[in-house]
Amino acid sequence: MFGEMKKVLKNEDAFEILETYESYLAIGAIFNTFTKSSDSMIQRNFWRNK
């Protein structure tokens, strides 16, 4: 019985890790688009100010 519980826990952990990993990827993609656009804007302003 203890072994079965361990297996179930391991599976749930794996699923949770996958879910968090997927959400991290989604958040990362959103942040990437934002930082890319803001980076180019910052660079444009930086060169304009110089």
Secondary structure, 3 states (H helix, E strand, C coil): CHHHHHHHHHHHHHHHHHHHHHHHHHHHHHHHHHHHHHHHHHHHHHHHHC
